Amino acid sequence: MVFWNRGRKDHAPFYLVSSAGVPNYGDEFITRAWLDWLAAHHPDVPVWVDCLEPGRASHLFQDAHPLLRTTNTLWHLAFAGAGPSLADGADYVQYLVRELGSPRFDAGLEHLRSVRSVHLLGGGYLNALWPHQLLLLPALTQLRASFGVPVHATGQGLIPADDFGSRVRRWVGSFSSFEVRDRASAELIGGDVGVDDAFLAFANRRPVFSSSASPDTMLLIQGDFDGGSRESIVDGAVDFISRHSAKPVVGVAESLPPDDGWLAEALGERGVEVEVFPFLRLWKEGFPGRAGQTWLTSRFHFHLLGASSGAAGAAVSFRRDYYDVKHHSLLDLGTGWEVASASFEGISAGLSADFSTPRHLDGLAKSKESLARKIYG
């Protein structure tokens, strides 16, 4: 990761950009971790969160920072620039950032000129799967070039890049700092590998894990998967349960409501007794992971948090060019879990006894907090 000197505008707000508000547990978890950290270290500085659904976000994060405001200026700008050509979209968003001229965006874009910094929070939303979202990058490089606003990014996953790699590399090079979380993204931009933003939560006071009881076997197979039939996926899940669960009840968690709720119903039709952990329960109580559990999940942040809780587990990957990269970044950190394709062939639960130790998690949290202090002082 490269870090350039930045200016500071006293009495100006911080400005975060996040894919939160949908809601999707991992994106919300990351956003709340940063808001919790800023509330602890900069409680008197207002914070704006620019996200997909600012109304929902205002409810989800109402207890995270006392001076929080939400908007969707940059996300709407990126959507407006979407079209057949990424180059044309980049020209469009950069022109509006620089010159204004649109009643839809001018108030928000003018406000951006006076913020203390802009920070793209981590996640997997900047890649070729959603090309229009890449337009957040040229918009922010223009903001820095024209108005001197520092722009940062942390914990990003940029793969797959496809034909956009050279353009993304050029935009990233114009940021004040840019951190990625996996080796393939680091190779793309010529930088170092950092860690996912979720690890910042372990540096905060808010408990990460639930204190409530949860089943020994937990599952989350996302409903927005690409590849494999639902019937074959349920077959694989039932087989996994039969090999790893000695108790009649299994837990099914939900990250993206209502899409992720499908598995509970499908398992019930197969005669499996299920306890459902909906998104809002996880959000209020904490992540339902603990040592002694076994997890099967396709969601990246459930792999991260499950392993951090001391649970053994297996991760299912529905796309080699996207989910494989994400899950293998956690294997590189030492989760010890197994990763398998959507066929579930040969899948079994793994565990690294060292990953969930306080020493290891503290090290990951301190690494992320060190970066936070560089960005925010």
Buried (B, 14 or more C-beta within 10 A) or exposed (E): BBBEEBEEBEEBBBBBBBBBBBBBBBBBBBBBBBBBBBBEEBEEBBBBBBBBBBEBBBEBBEEBBEBBBBBBBBBBBBBBBBEEEBEEBBEBBBBBBBEBEEEEBBEBBEBBBEBBBBBBBBBBBBBBBEBBBBBBBBBBBBBBBEEEBBBBBBBBBBBBBEEBBEBBBEBBEBBBBBBBBBBBBBBBBEBEBBBBBBBBBBBBEBEBBBEEEBBBBBBBBBBEBEEBEEEEBBEBBBEBBEEBBEEEEBBBBBBBBEBBBBBBEBBEEEEBEBBBBBBEBBBEBBBBBBEEBBBBBBBBBBBBBBBBBBBBBBBBBBBEBBBBBBBBBBBEBBBBBBBBBBEBEEBEBBBBEEBBEEEBBBEBBBBBBEBBEEBBE
